[in-house]
Amino acid sequence: MPQTLAAPAHSELVIKKSRFIGCVQPMADRASAQAAVDALWKQHPGAAHICWALLAGGQSAAVDDGEPGGTAGRPMLDVLRHQDLEGVLATVVRYFGGVMLGAGGLVRAYTDTVAQALLTAPKVTLQRMAVLHCQVPYALEGLLRREIEAAGAELLKVQHHSMVTLELRLPEMQATAFVERINNCGQGRVGWPRP
């Protein structure tokens, strides 16, 4: 089951005089990731490279930032994928120490920096959520609201027209049982329109 991070975690490695400062953190999307990387450049103006990898909401990124192609961003992304993470940004700030590491050395340095940060990162399991739209006569609105609350679902929107339409969100694993329960209670008077 995919996981995300509850909070940022950091690591630092020194390899042949080069300093690698790693961070893994929860991240919603690519725009937020780019803003975080821009902020790192302000914090580390003397850095040689700031490489990063992102897995968030179906978006992924692997940025080598001037390192030889495929030696930084892609290996960092592979570490995130291997740990089945989602909604996570990994960054590594590199201060060059004057000694060339070679392609293999760079891959190891960037993957080790991210892996070290992940060792201390607090992880939480992600639940896939389902959004349901339910249409009921006014007489069943109270019942449906009580069932939504009892299921621990989140009521997102209510519209009153000739029927009451409620939009709700709950864990995907509970959706089928919830729909069955509401259908039984509603005795054929419940509709589930597509959004």
N, C-alpha and C positions, 0 to 999 in steps of 0.2 A: 504494500500500500504506500503511495507517495507520502513524503514528509516535507515539511518546510522548517525553517528555523524560528525559534521563539525570540531570539535576540542575536545581535552580532557577536562574532568571536574572531580573535586575532591570533596571528603567529608571526614569528620573525626568525629567519635563518640567515647565516652568513656562510657563503660558499665561495672559496677562493677570493676573498676580499670583497665580493659583491654582497650587498645587503638586500634581502628580499623580505618585504613587509606585506603580510597577507591579511585579508579580511574576508569573511563570509558573512552575509547579512540577508535578512528577508527583503525582498524587492518585488513590487507589484508588476512593473512593466519596463519596457525599454527606455522610455523617456525618463523615468525616475532613475534608472541605472546610469544613463548618460549624465544626469545632473550629479549623481554621486561621484562619478569619475571626474567630472569637471571640478568638483569640490576638492578631490584628492590632489589635483594639479595645483590648486591654490595652497594646500597644506604642504606639498612637497615640490616646490618649484625647481629644485636641483636634481630631481629624479631623472634617470636616463630613460625609463620606460614605465608606463602604467598599463599593464595588460589586464584584461578582464574577460569574464565569461558569465552568461546569464541564461537561466531557464525560468521563464515566467509566463504563465497564461498562454502556452502554445508558442511563445516567442523564444528564440534562442539567439545568442550572439557569442562570438569567439574573436577577440581582438588581440592581435600580436603587438600592436603599437611599435612597429619598427624592428622588433626581434625577427630573426629569420622565420619565414612562413611556416606555420604549423608547429612551432616550438613552444608557444606560450598559451594563447587563447584556447585552441582546440584541446590540448591536454588538460587544461583547467576545466573545460566543459565536460570532458570525459569523466573526470572525478565526480562532478555533480551528478551526471547521469548514472554512474556506477552506484552511487549511494541513493538513487531513486528520489532525488530532491526536486522540488517544484517551488517557484517563487523565491529563487535564491540568486544573489549576485556574488561572484567571487572576484576579488581584485588583488593584484600583486604589484606593489611599487618596488621598482628595482633601482638601486643605486649601484652603478657600475664600479667595480673595484680594480679595473685595469687588467684583469686576467680573462682571456677568452675561455668560455666553457664548452664550446662546440655544441652541435645540435642536440646530442644525447644528454649532455650536461644541463642544457637549458630546459629540456623537457622534464628531467628529474627535478630540477630546482623549482620549477613552477608547480608541478604536481605535488611535490612534497610540501611546499608552502601552503597550498590549499588544503591538503590532507591533514596537516598539523592543525590548522585552524578548525577544521571540522571535528577533530577529536574532542574539543572542548565545547563545541556548539550545542546549545540546547535544542533538541528536535521535537517537533509535534507532528502527529499524524494528520494528514489532510482528509477531510470528508468531502466527497463529491455531493453537491447540492442539486436538488431538483426544484424547478419553479413550476407550480401548478396554477391553473386558472379554473375556478369552480363557479358554476352558475346555479343559483337556487331561488325558489320563491321567497318572498319576504318572511313568511312563517317559519322558514328553516334557518334564517340568518343567525339567530341566537344559538341554535344547536351547533351550527358549523363553527361559529366563533369559539364555543366551549371545546369542541373537538380539536380545533387548531391549537388552542392553549394547552390542552391535555397532552397533545403529541409533541409539544415543545417546538412547534413550527413558528415561523416568523410571518406575521401578516404584513404584506407589503403595500396593498392597495385595495380599496373597496369602492365600487361604483354602484349607485342606485339608479336603475332605469325601470323597465317593466319587470326585470328580474334583478337580483343582487349578484354582482360579479365580484369575487374575491380572488386576489392574487396572493399566493403564499409560497414560502420557501421552507424546505425541510431536507434532511439528509436523504440522498437518493435511495439508500437501502430501506428506508421506511415508507417510501412513496406508494408502492403497490398496496401494502397493507392499509395505509391511510385511505386510499381511493376506495378500496373494498368496503371498509368500515363506513365511510360516508355514503356510498351507494346503498348499503343495507339500511342505514338509518333514514335515508331520504326516500326509500321505497319507490324508486323510479322517477323521482322529481328533481334529480341532480344532473347537471350537464357539465362536461369537461371540455370547453371550447379550446381550440388551439390559439395561441397568441397571434 
